[in-house]
Amino acid sequence: MIRALSIFAIGAGALVFFLAIRGRRDEAGYRSAAFYKVLYTSKGFELAILLRRLLGRTLSKAVAWMIGAGYAVSHPGVLAAIRKNIALLDPVKATRANAVRLCIQQALNFCEYADLWMEKDTPDAVTGRMGPHSGLEHIEAACAKGKGCLLVTGHLGFFELGGLIMSQLGYRVVTLTLPEPSAALTNWRSDFRKTWGVETVVVGADAFSAVEITRALGEGALVALLADRPFDGNTVPVALPHGEIPFSTSPVLLSLLSGAPIVPVGITREADGRFRVEAAPPVWPEWLPAGRAATFEKFTRELAVNGLVPMFCNVPDQWHHYHRLSQ
């Protein structure tokens, strides 16, 4: 039986590798590649759960490793973009090996979804994944003010796990997300979060979502969002050690509207497979006499430079971006 499952695992990995070769693209078109279209779907997540159920934890992670490595070697343009992004943090670490490792780390993160789904009835399925942690007192102190808290992170590590952990620790958590490539995937990921008590708000172009978010903050919720891949033109250029990238001003705007503080957070994988949880001191935006632009610039840069960028620099091979962030 074990031998049969091993053969199946190798075959599954080979099939995905073939899809990767077939879907070979440069960094500008990674979303249009067959690899992305086939696997980044609700069916792709369900397939991961099926493989996890059939193969067990060890073999399914081996398949995930093969998927990540296969993606890396078959998408040289994407690999080059990843290296350019790592170089913004540390040129010495912008190696091909670290770029491949980043792809493998992302594949392992998706494997975690399947593991968590399989273990959803296990009491410590989420909190048992938490390794070293620091700064949680910043979240507790911010929430004590009674205005909720904005948990802001980047595409770093397994960021999805952060909301699940905070929910299991007794907080009400609301995750903000853009629409996924399909409504089916948006709903799948929303249902996944709901399993762990995490609410999802899909951010739209209208004002309703901002009203919904500020209401949740007013009720004392933790609202989690990403800031390092803006979806609109509301950005501020932020200095990295070796370049700059645009950061979203949405966290500062939501903080100003609600009075809630911003706490920068990071969830990164440790060598033992558990996840480090880190929170930096809060940022308390306030309107400056110099006006709107000066306010957004000051506090967005404070959030980034004092909070998130050092976390990115600590583990550049877990900062997941697949197109160049800076020209």
C-alpha positions in Angstrom: 0.0 0.0 0.0 2.8 2.4 1.0 4.6 1.6 -2.2 1.5 2.2 -4.3 0.9 5.6 -2.6 4.5 6.5 -3.2 4.2 5.8 -6.9 1.0 7.8 -7.0 2.7 10.7 -5.2 5.6 10.7 -7.7 3.1 10.5 -10.6 1.1 13.4 -9.2 4.2 15.5 -8.9 5.3 14.6 -12.4 1.9 15.6 -13.8 2.1 19.0 -12.1 5.6 19.4 -13.3 4.3 18.8 -16.9 1.6 21.4 -16.4 4.3 23.8 -15.3 6.4 23.2 -18.4 3.4 23.5 -20.6 2.4 26.8 -18.9 5.9 28.3 -19.0 5.6 32.2 -18.9 7.7 35.2 -18.1 7.0 37.2 -15.0 4.5 39.6 -16.8 2.2 36.7 -17.5 2.3 34.4 -14.6 -1.4 34.7 -14.0 -2.2 33.6 -17.5 0.0 30.4 -17.2 -1.7 27.0 -17.3 0.0 26.2 -14.0 -1.7 29.1 -12.3 -5.1 28.6 -14.0 -5.3 24.9 -13.2 -4.0 24.9 -9.6 -5.1 28.3 -8.2 -8.8 27.4 -8.2 -11.2 26.0 -5.7 -10.8 22.6 -7.5 -7.0 23.0 -7.0 -7.5 23.4 -3.2 -9.9 20.5 -3.1 -7.4 18.3 -5.0 -4.8 19.2 -2.4 -7.1 18.0 0.3 -7.8 14.8 -1.6 -4.1 14.1 -2.0 -3.5 14.8 1.7 -6.3 12.4 2.5 -4.9 9.7 0.2 -1.1 10.2 0.8 -0.9 11.4 4.4 1.1 14.3 5.7 4.7 13.3 4.7 4.0 12.2 1.1 1.6 15.1 0.4 4.4 17.5 1.5 6.8 15.7 -0.8 4.4 16.3 -3.7 4.1 20.0 -2.7 7.9 20.3 -2.7 7.9 18.9 -6.2 5.2 21.3 -7.3 7.2 24.3 -6.0 10.5 23.1 -7.5 8.7 22.3 -10.8 7.2 25.8 -10.9 10.5 27.4 -10.2 12.6 25.6 -12.9 9.8 26.0 -15.6 9.2 29.7 -15.1 12.6 31.4 -15.5 11.1 34.8 -16.0 9.2 34.5 -12.7 12.4 33.3 -11.0 14.3 36.3 -12.3 11.6 38.6 -10.9 11.7 36.9 -7.5 15.5 37.4 -7.4 15.0 41.1 -8.3 12.6 41.5 -5.4 14.9 39.7 -2.9 17.7 42.0 -4.1 15.6 45.0 -2.9 16.0 43.6 0.6 19.5 42.0 0.4 21.4 41.5 -2.9 23.6 38.9 -1.3 20.5 36.7 -0.7 19.1 37.2 -4.2 20.4 33.8 -5.4 18.7 31.3 -7.6 18.6 28.8 -4.7 16.7 31.3 -2.5 14.3 32.1 -5.4 13.6 28.3 -5.8 13.2 28.0 -2.1 10.6 30.7 -2.1 8.5 28.8 -4.7 8.8 25.7 -2.6 7.8 27.6 0.6 4.7 28.8 -1.2 3.7 25.3 -2.3 4.2 24.1 1.3 1.9 26.9 2.4 -0.8 25.7 0.1 -0.3 22.2 1.5 -0.9 23.7 5.0 -4.5 24.5 3.9 -5.1 20.8 3.2 -3.5 19.8 6.5 -5.6 22.3 8.5 -8.7 21.2 6.7 -8.0 17.5 7.6 -7.3 18.5 11.2 -10.2 21.0 11.6 -11.7 18.9 14.4 -8.4 18.8 16.3 -8.5 21.4 19.2 -4.9 22.6 18.7 -4.7 22.2 14.9 -4.0 26.0 14.6 -2.4 27.0 17.8 -0.2 23.9 17.7 1.5 25.3 14.6 2.6 28.4 16.5 6.3 28.4 17.3 8.3 31.3 18.8 6.3 34.5 19.2 6.9 38.0 20.3 5.0 41.2 20.5 1.5 39.8 21.1 1.3 42.2 24.1 1.1 45.0 21.5 -2.1 43.5 20.1 -3.6 43.0 23.6 -2.7 46.6 24.6 -4.2 48.0 21.4 -7.4 46.1 21.8 -7.7 47.4 25.4 -8.4 50.8 24.1 -11.8 49.5 22.9 -11.4 50.6 19.2 -10.4 47.4 17.6 -7.1 46.9 15.9 -5.8 46.7 12.3 -3.4 43.8 11.9 -1.3 44.7 8.8 1.1 42.4 7.2 2.6 41.7 3.7 2.8 38.7 1.5 5.1 37.1 4.0 5.3 33.5 5.2 1.9 31.9 5.7 0.1 35.1 6.5 -3.3 33.4 6.3 -2.4 31.5 9.6 -2.2 34.8 11.6 -5.9 35.4 11.5 -6.7 31.8 12.4 -4.3 31.9 15.4 -5.8 35.2 16.8 -9.3 33.8 16.4 -8.3 30.7 18.3 -6.8 32.9 21.0 -10.3 34.4 21.6 -10.3 37.5 19.3 -13.0 38.4 16.8 -11.1 38.5 13.5 -12.1 39.9 10.1 -9.9 39.4 7.1 -10.0 41.8 4.1 -9.4 40.3 0.7 -9.7 41.2 -2.9 -11.9 39.1 -5.1 -10.0 35.9 -6.2 -9.7 35.0 -9.9 -13.1 33.2 -9.6 -16.1 33.6 -7.3 -15.8 29.9 -6.5 -12.3 30.4 -5.1 -13.4 33.5 -3.2 -16.2 31.5 -1.5 -13.9 28.5 -0.9 -11.3 30.6 1.0 -14.0 32.5 2.9 -15.6 29.1 4.0 -12.1 27.9 5.0 -11.6 30.9 7.3 -15.1 30.6 8.7 -14.2 27.0 9.9 -11.8 28.7 12.3 -14.1 31.6 13.2 -12.6 34.2 10.9 -14.9 36.5 9.0 -14.2 37.6 5.4 -14.9 41.0 3.8 -14.3 41.2 0.1 -13.1 44.7 -0.6 -14.9 46.4 -3.5 -14.7 49.7 -5.2 -17.8 51.2 -3.3 -17.9 52.8 0.1 -19.9 50.0 1.7 -16.9 47.9 2.5 -15.2 50.8 4.3 -18.4 51.3 6.4 -18.5 47.5 7.2 -14.8 47.5 8.2 -15.1 50.6 10.4 -18.2 49.1 12.1 -16.3 45.9 12.9 -13.4 47.9 14.3 -15.8 49.9 16.4 -17.1 46.6 17.8 -13.6 45.7 18.9 -12.6 43.3 16.1 -9.1 42.7 14.7 -9.1 43.5 11.0 -6.4 41.8 9.0 -5.1 43.1 5.7 -2.1 43.2 3.4 -0.2 46.4 2.5 2.7 45.5 0.2 0.8 44.8 -3.1 -1.6 47.8 -3.6 -4.6 47.1 -5.8 -5.3 50.8 -6.6 -3.4 54.0 -7.0 -3.6 55.0 -3.4 0.0 54.4 -2.5 3.1 55.9 -1.0 6.7 55.0 -2.1 8.5 53.2 0.8 12.3 52.8 1.0 13.7 49.3 1.2 17.4 48.7 2.0 18.2 48.6 -1.8 15.3 50.3 -3.6 11.7 51.3 -3.0 8.2 49.9 -3.6 4.7 51.3 -3.3 2.8 50.6 -0.1 -1.0 50.9 0.2 -2.3 53.8 2.2 -5.5 51.8 3.1 -4.4 50.9 6.6 -3.8 54.5 7.5 -7.1 55.6 6.0 -9.0 52.9 7.9 -7.2 53.9 11.1 -8.0 57.5 10.7 -11.7 56.7 10.0 -12.1 54.4 12.9 -9.5 55.5 15.5 -8.1 52.0 15.6 -4.3 51.6 15.9 -2.3 49.6 13.3 -0.1 46.7 14.5 2.4 45.4 12.0 2.5 41.5 12.1 4.4 38.7 10.4 3.9 34.9 10.3 7.0 33.0 9.0 8.0 29.4 8.8 10.7 28.1 11.1 13.1 25.2 10.3 11.0 22.8 12.3 7.9 23.5 10.3 6.1 25.6 12.9 5.5 29.4 12.4 7.0 32.4 14.2 4.4 35.0 15.1 5.8 38.5 15.4 4.0 41.8 16.2 5.7 45.2 16.2 4.7 48.3 18.3 1.5 49.9 17.1 1.2 52.9 14.8 -1.3 55.6 15.8 -2.1 57.7 12.8 -3.5 61.2 13.3 -4.3 64.0 10.9 -1.3 66.3 10.5 -1.6 70.1 9.9 0.3 69.7 6.7 -2.7 67.8 5.2 -3.9 64.5 3.8 -0.9 63.7 1.6 1.6 64.4 4.4 -0.5 62.3 6.8 -0.6 59.3 4.6 3.1 59.5 3.7 4.3 59.8 7.3 2.3 57.0 8.8 2.4 54.6 5.9 6.2 54.9 5.9 6.3 54.5 9.7 4.2 51.3 9.4 6.5 50.0 6.6 10.0 51.0 7.7 9.6 50.5 11.4 7.3 47.5 11.3 7.1 45.4 8.2 10.3 45.9 6.2 12.6 44.5 9.0 10.3 41.4 9.0 10.7 41.1 5.2 14.5 41.4 5.5 14.7 38.6 8.1 13.3 36.0 5.7 13.5 37.3 2.1 12.9 33.8 0.8 9.5 33.9 2.3 8.4 37.3 0.8 6.1 36.0 -1.9 5.9 38.2 -5.0 6.1 36.8 -8.5 6.5 39.9 -10.6 9.0 42.8 -10.2 7.9 45.3 -7.6 10.3 48.0 -8.6 11.7 49.0 -12.0 
